[in-house]
Amino acid sequence: MKKKILIQTLGALMIAGSSTAQINSLNPFPIPEGSKAVSANISGNGKHAIVGIEKDGQITFITFTKSGNSFANPYENNPLNDLIQKKSVKPLEPSLSSDGSKIYFAADNGSGNTDIYVITKRNGKWSDMTPLGDSINTASNERYPAIAPDGNTIYFTRIKEAAKGVSIPDQRCGTIFMSNHKTDGTWSTAKDVPEPVTLGCDAAPYVAPDSKTIYFASIRKEGREDFDIYYTYRPDAKTWMIPIPIDTLNGQYHDLTPTYDYEGKQLYFSRGEKKSDALVKADLPDNFKHQKITRYYGKTTDRTTKKPLGTDIKVNDAFSSITLAQFNSDDITGEYDFFLNGSTPVFIDFSHPGYSHNIVETTPNKLENKNDYDFFDKLDLQLNVFDSDMFDALEADMHITADGKDTTIKADQFATGRYKMTLPIGKNFGFLITKDLYTDYEFNLDLSQVVLFESVEKDAEIESSKILLRVEVRGLEPGETADVNIVDISTISRYTTSKTTGTDGNTEFWLRKGDLYQVNIAKKGYTLYNQTTALGAKDLAVNKMKKINLAQGQQDFDPTKFAITSDETINLDGSVTIHAEIKKMTEGVKMELENINFETNSSTLNPSSYEELDMLVDNLKMNSDIKVELSAHTDDIGADAYNFKLSDQRAAAVAEYLITKGIAKSRIISKGYGKTQPLVPNTNDENRAKNRRMELKVISTDNK
């Protein structure tokens, strides 16, 4: 595809014939007496200038900084002078980056040809000279580098040996080439700027602050032997405006090395008078000034110490995330200063190794934007450890690594399951959270990447270890199913789950290891099944219940008030099977009521009994056609009369509870049997506990 050339307007053409402008200043920089300024280059932000001076035939360089409206504060200890003195290198045509932190220049590569090099200032020190690489430097002479203020494009002149029989008007004649800076830090293969922008006898390009307006020297008029300064504009990547000579500035002899002040009012260049160079400054006509641009500048500092902090600055397209430009803030002063073109949103990412990032979303607005930013090097983490099922806060053990190695980060616990710690930015932290009866929980907090917030909160929802509970419901008619309800009574929320068996009477649950569960089965026409199981881990369940009761300010948990079912089998694979026996509601059928508890030597029901009694109420309402006898039994300890009386009162208390819940009094008979009907011999405490019981017996199935 051919590159497009934009034809300029008639008004622009008429400028070429206007009169010569007034030269405002000869040698506009304060240089040492006896020296002569021969070249100058001004950084894109207009704050820095590097001036070549000649004295006794020797060229050295002086750096100036802007003070008010003029350049002052000459600094002769220029890094280019170090190259001259220490390496016998002769730098040519230096070009400053937008903020003055890089100097591009041409120098003899040792073979008699010139290549382009760069030196960079970091932490107040200048690097060694580095060639820009084979994509730019060739066997020809590369001279007059000019870095665009956005840092994305470098222009330069490539001077080739003239073909045999071809004469050129000046040995500095060449073709202007350009190369783009890639995100990996290298440069693309240089390509020549298209005709008629460059015609073969061009030199000394300079890029204005908008990175699109370009000034350069050229000999292109028939019969001319001296350079004139031309203006061109590049509105987009494929389009160029045909160059226009700035005849208001061009003199009788050659005019070279144009450079431009950020203010856009004046052009500095070297002027030949009788073949002798001198540095001059002249007003630039409005038609040749750069387009309006957006300037971003300010200072970056350490948030804690308030000291300046050098940062890397990337400008990324807000839609594609493509890096459009890269800059730096100064390592010594923290100052940054750069320009952006366009009008589409971008993200400006400020960063420094070991520190937070600061990402600013902005749209270039053709104005100056001054903002100072500070950066932090530590992050405060609050870690909340929770049970993933119950969301209860948990105390846990924690192991932390940094970049795969153990670290001494201290985690301070300020509440149950809540920990605070401070982490240095720049490392990838690994966390391993462990707790008995829970699976390990691992996560990474990578602070070596983009960190935007000074504090974060992380929830670690750890999962309890699980045991498979198989429930086999026995006593069902063939093909019938039953609903099995499981209540976790060792959790504050009393988590409940339910399933319906298959026609084989079986179903399965994955339940939390170490918890205490009630297994309830209620089916119309069948007795109620209500048992408590610890899934083969009774000690763990009892200890957990103790902790929960104490945390709630209640008395210590009494495990004797909960009968752990004997209907369970622990399988070889670690699972547990409960064999739940239910019976048809026929006359004479008995059902033992588990977990009906009374206060010591009293017929007053303990509140722990209400849950099972409420299930009995539901079962009696479901089977409204039956009448029952409630019987209470004791062990053999105590006088017979006392045991009869106590058991009779307890049976009556249970009957009264059922009546208050809506069961008709006519359906219930209560009776105490004392110690007269033991289930097992009263030979030990375990057997006596079995004999202390409440039973329900169906005495009629025709409630009419």
N, C-alpha and C positions, 0 to 999 in steps of 0.2 A: 504494500500500500504506500503510495507517495505521500510525503509530508506536505501539509497544506501551507500555503503562504498567504498571509492576509494583506490585501492592498490597502495602503493608507489613504486617508481622506485628502481632498484638495487643500484643505486648510493646513494639514501637516506638511504637504509638499511646499507650500508657500513659505514655510518657516526657513527652508533651506536657503532661500535667497535674501533673508533679512540681514541687517548690518551686524558688524562685529560687536560683541558685548564688551563692557568695561572690565578689565582685569582688576579685581579688588585688592589683591595682595600678591606680591612677589615674596617667595620663601615665607609662607604663612605660619610656619612652625618656629618656635624659639630655639634655634640650633646654636651650637658653640661657635664662637667667633673664629673666623678663618675656615669654616666649613661651608659646604654648599649642599642644600637638599636636592636630591635628584629623583626621588620617588616617594610615594606615600600610599598607604593602604589603611582604610578606616573600617573597623568592625561594624557589623550590621546594626548593632544597637547604638552606634555613634559614640560610645564611651572610650574607645581605645583607638590609637593610631600607631602604626609602625612606619618610621620614616628612614629612608636610606640617605646617608650623608657621605659626601666625598671630601676627603682632606688628604693632600699630598698624594693623590692618585690612589688612595686606599678607601674602599667603601665599607662603612660599618652602619649599624642600625641603632636607632633610639626609639624607645616606647614612650608614648604620651597618653595621658588620661584627660578626659574632658573636665573642665572646670568652668562652670557657667556656660558661656557661648563660645569659648575658645579652648584649644588644647594647651595644656600646661604640664607641669610636673614631669620634666624629661627624666627618663630612667635609662642610663646608658649601659647598665649591666644587663643587656638584652641577651636572651639565650642564643640568638643567632651569632652574636659576637663570641660566645664561648666556642661555637663550632669553628669560627674563623681562627681563634687563637689556639685551641687545643687539638683540632683535627685538620687544620689547614683547608677546611671546606670554605668555598666561596658561595654563600647563598645568594640567590637571585629572585627578584620579584616576589617577596613574601605576601601572603594573603591571610588575613585574620578571620577566624570563625566569628559568628555573630556575637559571642560573649567574650572573645579574646582568649579563650582557653586553648586554642589550637592555632598553629602557624603552618600553613602550607607554603612550600617554596621549591624552586628549582635549584639543582646543584649538579656539578660534574660527578658522574657515577664512577669515575676512575678510568674510563676508556676514551675520554675526550668528548663524549656525548653528555647531555644533561637529562636528568630524570626529575620526577616530582617526589618530594618527601613531605613528611609531617612530623611535628613535635607537639606533645600534649602536656599540659600542666595539670598535675594532680597532687593534692596535699602540698601545694606551694612549690613543687619541684617540677622541672621540665624533663620530659623523657628524652631518650636518645632519638636521633633522627631515624625514621622508618620509611622505606620506599612504599609507594602506594600499590605496587605489584604489577604483574605483567599485563593485567587488563588495561592499564594506562600507560605504563612505561614500555617503550620499544627501542629498537636500534636507532630510531630518529631522535631528534632533540625535542623534549617536551619542556615547555617553558610557560611562564605567565599563568600560574594556577589562580583560579578564582572560585572560592567556595561560596555557594549560595547560603544566605542567612538561615534557611530552614535546615541546612546540613544535609540535604538529600542529593544535591547535584554539585559536581565540580566541573568547571569549564577550564580549558587550557589551550595553548597553541602548540601544535605539532609542526615542527620545521623540518622539512625534508630537503635533501640535496637536490638542486635544480637539475632537470634533465639536460642532457648534452645539447648545446645550442640554444637553450632557453635562458633568457636573462631575467633577473628579478630586480625590482627597484631598490630593495633593502634586504640585508641579511637577516633581519628579524621577521620577514614575511613568513607566514605559515597559514595553516588551516585550523579553525577553532573546532575543538572536539569537546564532547561532554560525556560524563559517566555518572551513573546513579549509585548511591550508597545503599547496599543491601542490608537486611536485618541481621545477617550473620557477621556484619562488620567489614565485609569485603566490598569491592567496587565492581560494577558491571563492566563488560567490555566496552571501551570507549567507541563512540560513533561520531562521525563528523556532523556538525550542524549543517543543515541543507543550504544549498544555493537558493536565492541570492543573498542569504544572511552572511555566509562566508564565501569568498571568491578566490582564496588562495594567497592573498597578501594581507593577512589580518594578524592582530596581536593584542595582547593585554586586555582580555575581557574583565569586566567587573559587574557583579550582580548586586542590584539595589536591594533594600530591605524587604521588598515584596517578593523577592526570589523569582520574579518574572520580567522585570525591567533590566535590560542588559546594555551596558556601554562598552564599546571596544574601539580600538584603533585600526584603521584600514587605509590602504592605498588602492583606490579603485577608479580614480578619474584618469582618463587618458592623458599621458604626458606628465602626470604628477610623480614626484619622487619622494614626497614627504607624507607622513601619516596624518590623517584627520580623525576626529572622534565621531563615532556614529552611535545612534540610539536604535534599539529594537525592543520589541515586546513579545512575550510568549504567553498568550491568554490560556492555552491548555497544552497538554502533552504533545499534540500533533500539529499545532498551528504556530506560525511565526509571522510577525509583521516585517515587511520589507524595510531594511535599515534606512534611516534618515541621517544625513550628516548634520551635526549641530554647528552650522556655519556661523552662528553668533559667537561661538567660542574658538573655532578653528582659526589658526594664524597662518602666516606666510610660510613658515617652515613646519617641521613635524610636531604633532601633539600626541602624546602617548600616556599610558598608565592612568586612565581615569579612575577616580575613586570618589565616593559619594558620602556626604554627611547624612545621618539619619533624619535630620530636620528637613531634608529635601530641598534646601534652598540653594546650595552651592556645590559646584563640582571642583575637585582638586585634580590637577593633572600636570604632567611634565611638558614644558613648552620649549621647543627649540628656537633659539634666536641665533642666527648665523652658525647653526650646527652645534651650539652649546646649550646644554639642558639647564632648565631652571624650573623650580616647583612654583605653580601659580594656583590661585583660587579665583573663581569667577561665578557670577550669578547664573543660575540655570533657569532657562525659560520654563514657564508653567507647563507647556505642552510636552516637555521632556522629563517631567518629574515622575517618580514612581507612583503606582496606584496606592490607594489607602489600604492600610493593613491593620491587623490587630496585634497589639503589643502586650505581652505578659511579662511582668517582672516583679521582683520582691526578694524575700530572704527566707532561707530554710534553716531551722535551728533544732537542737536537742531540747525536748520538752522539759527535761529535768534540770540540766545544767544551764540552759539558755544559750549555750555556745553555738557558733555557726556550724552547720553540718552540710557537707557536700552531698548532693543527691544526683542520681541518674534520672533523667526526665524523658519519658516516652509519650508521644502524641499518637493515639490510636483512633481510627475511625470508629464512631459510635455504633455503626451498623454492621460492619464487616470485621472489626477488631484488627484490621491491618494497621501496622505501624507506619505512620505517615512521616514522622520526623523524630529525631533524638537529640537531646541537649543535656547539659549538666549545670548544676549550680556550683559555684566556686567552693573548693574545699576549705579555703582560709576565711573567706568573708560570708559564705553561704548565699551569696547573691546569684540570682538567675535573671536572664533577660533574653527573650526570643520573640519571634514573630510568627503569626499564622495567617495564611490566606484562606479564602473560601468563606462559605456561610452555612456549612452543614455541621451538625453536632460532633464533637470529639470528646474523648476522655484523655485527660492529661494525668499521667501516672508518675508521681514523685516517689523515689525509693532510695534506700541506702542499705547495704548489707548489715543484717543484725538489727534493723529498725523496721518500724511499721511503714506501710505504703500510705500515700494520700492520693486518692483518685478523684479528680475534679471533672465533672461533666460541664461542658461549656460550648457555646456557639460563637465563633469569631464575630465580633460586632464592630470592627473598624475603630475601636477605641483603645485607650490604654487601660490595662487591668493590673492593678497593683495588689498583691496579696502575699502575706507572710504565712508560712506554714511551719508547725513544729511536729516533731516525730518522737515516738517513744520506743524504747528497746526492751520493754518487759510487758507481759500480758498477765492480768489477774484472772484466774480461772476459779469459778465456783462449780464444784461437782456435786450433784445430788444423786445419791444411790437409792433406788426404789425397787420394790418387788414388782415385777412386770405384770403379775396377775392382780394383786391387791392394792398396788400403789402405796404400800406402807414404806416409810423411810427405814433404811437398814444400815447398821454399822457393818463395815466390810474391811478386809485387808486390801492394800493397794501396792502394786509394784510399778515403778515408772522408769522408763528408759529414754535416753536422748540419742538420736541417730544410731539406735541399736545397742547402745551401751548403757550400763547401769548409771544412774545419776542420784544425787543427794537432795533432790527436790523434796521439801517438807510440805506435807499436807496437814493443815490445821483443821481439826473438827470443831465446829462452833455450834452444832446441833446434831441430833440423831440423823445419821445418813447424809450430813452436809459438810463439805470440806472446802477449804480455800487454800490456794497456792499461787505463787508467782513464778512464771516461766519466762526465761530469756528468749527473745525473738531470734530466729535464725536456725533453729533446730527442729527436727521432726520427733515429737514425743509420742511414745507408746505407753498405753495404760493397760494393766492387767488387774482386774478386780475379782477377788475371790472371797467366798463365804461358804461355810459348811451348809450342806443341803441345797446349794445353788450351783448352777453351771457357771464356769468362768466367763467373764465378760471382758472383751478386748476392744479397744478403739485407738485410733491415732489422731493426734492434733498436730498437723504439720504447720509449724510456724516458720518454715524455711521458704514458704511461698508468700502470697499476698496476705498481709495482716492489716486490717483496717480499724479494728476496735481494740480499745485498751483493756476491756474486760469482757468476758463471755461467760455464759452459764450453760452447763452441759448436764443433761439427765442421763444417768446410766441405769436403765431398767433391766435388772438382772432376773434371770428366769430360774425358778425353783427346780430342783431335781424331781423327776416324776417317777411314779410307780404305776404299773398297769394293774388295775383292779378289775377282775372278772366277777360278775354277779350271776349266779345260777339260781333262778327262781324255781323251787320245787313245789309240787302240789297242784299245779295248774292242770286244767282239763286239756286234753290233746288239741293243739292248734291255737290255744289262747295265748295272749300276750299280757304283760303287766308293765306299769310305769314304775321306774326305779328313780327315786329322788335322793341325791347325795348332798349333805350339808357339811361344809367345813366349819366345825364349831371352834377350831383353834385360831380363827382369824376374827378380827374385830367386825368385819363386814359380814361374817357368816356366809361366805360365798356358796351359792347353790347351783347345782347342775342336774339335769334330768335327761333320761333316755327311756325309750320303750324297748322291751326285749323283743327278740325274734320269736317265731312260733315255737322255737325250741326252749324258750324261757331264759335265754342267755343274752347278756349285753356286756360292754366293756367301757371303762373310764380310765383316762390318764390323770392321776391325782398327785398332789404334792407330797413328797416324801417328808415324814416327820410331823404331819398334821393329824389331827383327830377328826374323824368323820362319823356322821350319823347316816346310816343306810336305811331308808324308809321305803316301804312298799305298801301301797293302799289300793285295793281292787275290790270293786263291788262284788259281794257274795263270798269274800274271803277274809280271813283274819288279817289284822294289821301286823306288819313286820317292821320292827324298829330295833336296830342294833348299832353299837358304836364300835368302830375299828380304828386302829392306829397303823394299819397296813404293815404289820410285822415290825413296827418301830415304836413300841409303847413308851419306852423311856424318853425318846426324842419328843413324842407328842406331849407327854406329861410335863416335861421341862418347858416346852413352848407355852403351854397353857398357864403355867406358873408365871412366866414373864409377862404374858398379856394381862393376867389378873392384877399383878403388882403394878404394872404401868397404868392401869385404870383405877388404882387406889383401892382395889378390892382385897379381900382376904386371900391368903394363899390358896391355890387350887387344891381341892381334895379329890384325888383320883378314885377314892372308894365310892364317890357318888356317881361315877360313870362306869357302867359294866362294859368291859371290853369283850366283844363277841368271841365265843369259842367256836363259831361256825366257819372260821376262815382257815385256809390252807396256804402256806407259803410254798410256791412252786420253785423248781430248780432254776428257772430262768429269772428269778427274782420277783416275778409277778405274784399277786395274791388273789385267791379265789374265795369268795364268800358263798356259802351254800345256804340260801335263804329259804326257809320252810314256811309256806303259808298253807292254811287249811280252809276247806269249804265251811261256810257258816252253817253247820248242822248242829242239832241239839246235842249238848254234852261236850262240844269242842272247847278246849281251854287255850288261852293266849296269855303268856306272861308279859307283864308291862315292865319294860326296862326303864331305868333312870327316873323312877318315881321316888322322890326323896323327901324326908321329913326332918324337922329340927330334932335334935337329940332328945330322946325320951318324951316326944311330943307328937301330937297328931296334926300339928301345923305344917302345911305343905311348904317345902322349900321352893323358891321361885325357879330353881333349875328344873323343876318338874313340869312347868307350864307348857313347854314346847311339846313334850310327848303327849300330855293330856289333850292339848289342842288337836293333835293328829288323831287321837282316839275319838274326840268329838266329831271330827270330819268323817271318820270311818263309821260311826254309829248313825250319822245323818245319811250317809251313803247307803247303809243297810237298815233302813227304817222299819223293817218287818221283824226285827229280832228283839228279844228281851235278854238281859244279861244279869249275871251275879258278879259283883265286885267283891273279891275276898282278899284279906290281908293276913300275912303269916309272919311268925317270928321264929327266932332260933330257940334253943333250950335254956338260955341264960335268963334268970329271973323267975319270980313266982308265977305259977300257972294263972292265977286270977289276974295278976297285973298284965301278963302277956295277952290274955283274952280281952281284957278291957282296952288295952292300947291298940291291939289289932282291929278291934271292932270300931274304935274311934277313927282310926286311920282309913278304914274302908269307907266309913260314913263321910269323911272329909273329901275323899276322891269323888264319891257319888254326888255330894253337894256341888263340887266344882263343875261336874258335867251338867248338872241341872241348871246352874247359873248360865251355862253356855248354850242352853236351848234344848237339851235332851229331856224328854218327858220323864217325870218322876216315876210314872207307872212302868217305865221300861227298865228300871234299875232296882236291884236288891243289893244291899251291902251287908257284909258279914265278916266278923273276925274269927279266925280259927286258932289264934295263938300259935303254940308249938306242936299242935296235934297232927299236922299234915306236912312233915318235912319231905323235901325232894330227895335229899341225901342225908346220910347219918351225920349228926352234929359232932363229928370227931375232931375237927380242926377249924381254924378261923375261916379258911376258904370255903368250906362246906357251909358253915354258919351264915356266911354272906349270901350264899345261894338260897338258903332257906328263908332269909328275910326278904320277902317279895310281895308284889301285888299281882293278882291274877284276875283275868276276866273269863267267865264261862258262859256259853250260850245255853240258856235254859228253855228258850222257845223261839221258833222261827215263824210264828204266826201272830204278829202284833195286831190284834183286833180287839 
